[in-house]
Amino acid sequence: MESFSALFGPWIIGFYFFLFVSIVFLYRADPESRKKMRMTAFLTVCSIAGILAAKFLGGIAAAGLVKLLALAARMSAMIAAVNIAGVFVFSLVMPRLRTGVSKFIEDLILAGAYAAAGLAVMSASGANLSGILATSAVMTGVVVFSLQDSLGNIIGGMVLHLENSFKPGDFIQVERYEGIVREIRWRQTTIETLDGDLVVIPNIILMKSLVTVLGRASGNIRFRAVSFNVYYDRAPGEVISAVERALLEDPPACVAPAPAPYCAIKEFQPDCVAYELRYYLSDLSAPGRTDSSVRVRIYYALSRAGIQLSVPSRSVVVTEGADAAVEKNARAEQERRLTALKSVDVLRVLSESERSILAGLLKPTPFAGGELMMKQGAVADWLYIIYKGGAEVRLYSDVGSGTYRVVKTLGPGDFLGEMGLFAGEPRSATAVASGETWCYRLDREGFRGILAGRPQIAESIAAMLAERRVELAEAREKMAGEGAARGLGLEQRNLLSKIRNFFNL
């Protein structure tokens, strides 16, 4: 056992005490390395057991077996020490210094440390390293010849790491596979496809194939384009403005705010104009879902603007039955509009003929679920009447902040935006469609003719608006008694003045 004493000297107890203390510390400090620390503790215990067994069998077993057992014990101790050093450096020190290396480089460094530790143990045991190295050279030649593909994969992995062509988190395409790089190991690279499948590709295949990097993990954006067609009856400026406004004011999830999305003419076709909405994807794992959300926004934005998407040409045969169906649908639509107008309490002062006139001026305005219907602080002179679906009214503490509380939930028969229509005031709250929501939109210009023909109804409208506003103020400030009555009269006079000025009465 002289060689063993020469290697560890009198510090053997302190050495193993240090190993156990380090294992306990790292087990608590880095939960991700606990499995490795358990294995390290097992190797340390095996090393101590091997040393004790070697001493016990020193006078019983053959010298060769005793030396082999002692060598295995020392080798286990050195592997445990290398494991502790690796976890300490790669899992604790480097993350705190905001630096790091790839898993491949980490494995390469640890492999070198294991090799150096093994050679040191064998040298301390009195082994002839020159003979071992000479034998290893012959064995290496045999291994290289028999494991050409495996070594090609390993060398390919080394090249991929050194050149850093792509790294975990990047979105790549290899032959017919497209996905996010999850891991680059010694032998293979693993990518996760958009369907959630894990594809293991040998590194030698990557070295021989064309690899397209579609998106970087660092920038985390990827260019996308969604195409749609519109008939020639609408000017390109109208189409582009409607689509861009919808995407810029309320972009769907996973659409990067910068660079900003924009709409462009792709080409002119025989019966329509082909457009393309171009945007950048902020979540590389959801391109299909985000494309769908963008198409939904395009559809509803064009519908609100009265712009029809182009469909393939087809022949239509009109019959008397079809004419009757069209007429029936028109009557049903008119009834639905009149019912919607009757649900707006501030419009109950209108006569049947006035409501019929307004019904013809209403514009169908659909919204997708989660889409912004109006924004707190924005200026708009129209009112929405919900006849299908619903909306959530949110009050933000500060315009532009993300903190809000839901103050009301609206459904069919409710309306919103009346202060913008009648007085031109900024929106007092934000409204978001809680699902697919269909509204009628009443604009200021459509209502102007009604007020011009009968200006006296402005006073009744002002009274109703004042009552609604004071009720809201009471809820906020807990007004009571005479103070509320005085507030109602003052609010009514202020609103009447605003309505008259807004409509030039």
N, C-alpha and C positions, 0 to 999 in steps of 0.2 A: 504493500500500500504506500510505498515511498512516493511514487509518482502522484498519487492522489493528494498526499500532504504537500508536495511541491506545488500543486496547482492551487489549492485552497489555503494552505498555511494554517495559522491558528484562528482564522476568521470564519470558519465554517458555520459556527452557530450564529454569528452576526449576519452572515450572508443569507442564511435561510430565514432568519427573523426579518430581515429587510424584504425578502420576497413576499412573505405573508402579509406584512404591513402594507406593502405596495398593492397587493391584490385586493385587500379590503378597501383601501382608499379608492382605487380605480373602479371597483365594483359599485361604490356609492356615487362617485363623481360622474361616471359615464354609463348610464343605463344601457346604451346600445352595445357596449362591449362586455356585458355580463356573461354572455355565453362563452366568450373567449377567456374571460377571467376564471370561470369555473373549470375549463379545460387546463388553464395554467396552474390552478391550485392542485388539480389532479396530478399533473406532471411533477409538481414540487413534492407532493406526498410520495409519489412513486420513486422520486430521486432519493428521498430520505430512506425509504424502505430498501432501495437497492444498495445504498451505502451500508446500512445495518446488516443486510443479508451477506454482502461481500465480506464484511469483517467477521461475521459468524462462521461463514463457510471457508474462511481463509485456510484453516488447517484441515478441512475435511475434503472439499471438492478439489478437482484438478485445477492447476494454476490457470489454464486457459479459460475455463469457465468463470473463475473468479474475476479475472481481468476483464472478460467480456461484460460481466454483470456490473462491475465498477464503471466501465466505460459507458454503458447504457445509463447508469445513474447520473454520471456527470453530464452526459449529453442532454438528459431530461432537464437538469437544472439550468443549463445554458439556454435551451429553447424557452424555458419559462422566463428567464431574464430578458431574452430578446422580445418576447411577447409583451412583457411589462413596459419595456422601453418603447416599443412600437405604439402601443395604446397611449402612453403618456405624450409622445411627440405628436402623433397624427390626430389623436382625438381630443386632446386637451390644449396643448401649447399652440399648435398651428391655427386652430379656429379662433383662439383669442387674439392671435396676431393678424387675423383676417387674411390668412393665406392658406394654401393647401395644395395638395397634389392629387392626381387621379388615383383611383383604386389600383389601376395597373402599375403605376410607378411605385405606389406603396408596397404592392406585392413584390415588385422587383427589388426594392431596397431590403425588405424583410428576407427574401430569398438569399441575397448576398450576405446578410447578417447571419442567417442560419449556416451558410456554407463556411463563413469565417469562424464562427463559433465551433463548428464541427472539426475543422482543421486544427484549431487551437487545442481542443480537448484531446484529439489524437496525438498531437505533437507532445503535449504534456504527459501523455501515457507512454511515451517512448516509441511510438510508431515511426517507421521510416517514410516520411512524406514524399521523398523523391520517387520511391518505388510505387507509392500509392498514386502519385500524379502520372507516372509513366503508364501504369495500368489503366488509369482513368482515361488517358488519351486514346488508347486502343479501344476501350469500351465506348468512348464517345463517338468514334468513327462508325462502330457497328450500330449504335443507337441512331445516329443521324441518317444512315442509309436505310434503316428499317422504319423510321418514323418521319419520312420526308413531309407528308401532308401535315402532321401535327406540328412539326417545327415550322413549316410554312405559315401555319395559323399564328403561331407564337411570334414569329418575325413580323408578320402582318400587323398583329396587335401592337408591337413595339413601334412600327412605322406610323401607324395611325395616331398613337399618342405623341410621338415626336413631332410629326408634321401638324398635328392639331387641326386636321381638315374639318372634322366635326367632333362634337363632344356630347355627353349626356344632356338631354333637354332639347337638342336641335331636332328639327323636323326634316327628314330626309326621304328620298325615294331611291330604292335599289331594285332594278329590273321591274317586276310587277308589284313590289311591296312598297307601301308608303306608310310612314308612322314616325313616332317620336323615339329617339335613341334613349334607352333606359340604362344600358350598361355596356361598357367595353371591357372585356376580360382578356385573359391570355389567349384563349383559343377562339372565342366567338364574340360577336356583338349582338345584343338583344334589342329589338325595336318593338314598340307596341303600336299596332295598327289602329285605325279609327274605329274598327269593330271590337276593339279590346283584346285581339289576339296577340300573343307574344311570339314573335318570329326570331328564331336563333339562326344567325347567318355566320358561317365560318369566316374568319378574317381573311383567309386566302381568296375567298370569293369577292370580298369587298375590294381587295387589291387589284383584281382582274376585271371588275365590273364598273360601269358608269354610275356614279353616285351623284344625285342632285340634292343639294342642300336647299330646301324650300323655305326654311325659317330658322333663325338663330335663337337660342335660348336667352342670350344676353339682351338682345333687342326685343324679343318676344313678340314680334309682329310679322305678319305675312300678307302679301298683297293678294286680294281677291277681287273678282269681277262678277256681277250678276246682270244678265241681259234681260231685256223686255222690249216689246214692240208696241207702238202707238200709231193710230191712223194719221193720215196727212191733214185731217181737219183741224188739228190743234198745232199751234206754232211751237217750235222747239223751245223757245224761251219759257213758255208756260209749263211745259213738261219738266224741264230741268229745274225751274224754280220750285215747283210743287214737291218734287222728289228730294232735292237738296235741303229744303226747309224742314221737311219731316225728319231727315237723318241728322241734321245738324242740331236742331232744337232738342230732340229726344232720341239719341242713338240707341239702338238695341244693345243688350249685353254682349260683350266680347268684341264690339267694334271699337277700334282704337280712336280716341279723340284727335290724335295727331299722328301722322298727317291726316287732315280732315277728309272725309268721304266726299266725292264729287261725281256728278252725272255728266256723261258725254255722249255725243252721237257716234254710234259705231259704224253704221252704213245706211245708205238709202236703198230700200227694197222696192219691188214693183208696186206693192199696195200698202206699205207702211214704212215708218222710220224705226230702225233698230237702235235702241239706246243701251248704255251700259253704266251701271252704278259701280264705281270703283271705290274700294275701301281697304283698310288694313285690319287684319285680324289680331286681336290682343291675346287670345287664348288658342294656342296652336292645336289643342286637342279637340276643338269643336268647330271645324270649318263647315260641315254640312248643316248643323243645327243653326249656326249663325247666318248662313246663306238663306235658310228658310225664314228666319226672323226678318232679314232684310227684305226679302220678297213680300212678306206680309206687310211691312211698312210701306213699300212701294205701292202695293195694291190699294191700301186704305188711303194713302196720300192722293193717288190719282182719282179714287172714287170721290173724295171730298172736293176735289177740284173739278169734278164733272168730266174727267178725261177717261175715255174708254180704251182699254187694252185691245190690241189687234188680235183677232182670231182668224184661223184659216177660212178662206172664202168658201161659201156654200150656197146652194140654191134654196130659196124659201118659197113655198107655195102657200099663198094666202087664200083662205076659204071664208065663207060666211061665218062658220063656227069660230074661226080664229078672230074675226072682227068682233064677234060677240064677247069672246074671252077677253080681248083687249079692253073693250068698253067696260066690262064687269070689273077688271082689275083697276081701271082708272077711277071708277066709282068707289071701290074699296079703299084706294089710296086717298081720295078726297075725304072720305069719312074718317080715316085714320088721322089725317092732318087736322081736321076740325076737332076731333076728340083731344088731340094733343094740345091745341090752342086753348080749349076749354079748361084744361088742367092747370093752366098758368093763371094764378089768382089775380095778378096785376093786369091781365087782359080781359077780365070778366066784364069790364065796363064797355067793351066793344059790342056792337050790334052783330046780328047774324050775317048781314051783308058785309060788314067790315071784316069779320073773321073769314068769310069766304074769299075775300080779296087777299088777305094775308096767307091763307092756305095755299093759294097758287104761287106765292112768293117764297115759300119755305124750300130750303135746299137739304136733301138727304145727306147726312154727314156721318159716316161710319168710323168707328175706332176699333183697333185691335186691343185685345186684353193687355193691360199694363202700359198702354200708350198714353202719352200726355194729352189731355183735352184742353186744359188752360193752365197757365203758369202764374203764380203769385207775383204781382208787380207788373205784369205785361199789360199793354194797352191794346184793347180790341173792342170794336163797337158792334158785337153781335151776342145773341142769346142762344143757348142750346136747350132744346126740349127733348128729354129722353123718352123714347117709346118702346125700347127693347134693350135689355141689359142693365147695367148699373155703373155707378162711379163712386169713388172714394174721395172725399174732400179733405185735403191736408192743409194744415196751417203751420208754416215754418217760422221758427223763432227769428231767423234772419234770412233775407233773400240770398240764395246761393249756398246756404249751409245745408247740411244733411240731416239736421235735427228737426223733426216735425211731430205733430200729433194729429190723429184723425178726428175731425170735429163733426163729421156727418157722413152718412152713407145714403146715396141716392139710388132710385130705381125708376121703373116706368111711371110716367106721369110727373116726375120731378123736372125742374129746370134749373139752370145756373147761368150766371153771367148777366143778370138783369141790369146791374149798375153800369156795365159797359155799354149795353144797348141804349139805355135811357139817358145816361148822364155822361158817358164817355170816361168814366173813372177807371183807373187801373184795377186789375183783378185783385181781389182781397185775399184769395186763397188759391191753392193748386188743386186741380182735379185730375184724377187718373182713372182710366177705364178699368173696372174690376173684372171684366171679361169682354167678349165681343159685344160692343155697344153701338146701337143705332140711334141717331138723334136727328132732329130737324133743326136747321140753323136759320134764325131770323136776323137779318141784317138791318142796320140803321136806315139804309136807303129804302128798304122795303116798308119800314114803318113810317117813314117821313110823310108819305102820301096820306096815310090815315090821320096823322096829327094835323096836317095842313087842312084837311077837310073838316075836322072837328077839334079845334085847339083846346076846348074846355075839358076834354078827357085827360089832359096833362095833369090837372089838379087832382083828379081821382087817383091817377097812377102815382103821383108824388105822395099822396096820403098813405097808400098801401106800402110803398117802398120805405117811407119813414117809419111805419109801424114795424116792418121786418127789421130795419136797422136798429131801432131802439130795443127791440126784443133781444137782439144779439148783444147790444151794449149792456142790457140788464144782466144777461148771463155772464158777461165778462166782469162787470164792475159791481154787480149786485145793487143796482139802483132800485129805489123804492119810493112809493108815495108821490108827493107833489113834484119831486125832482124828476121822476119819469114822465109825468104829464107835461111839464115845461119842456123837457128834452124832446118829446114827440112833436109839439107844436113848432119848436125851432127847427127841428130836422125836416119837417114837412115843408116849411118856407124855403129852407136852403135847397132842398131837392127840386122843388118847383122852379126855382130860379135857374138851377143847372139844366133842367130839361128844356126850359124855354130857350136858354142860350144855346144849348147843344143842337136843337132842331130849328133855330132861328125863327121862333114863333113870335 
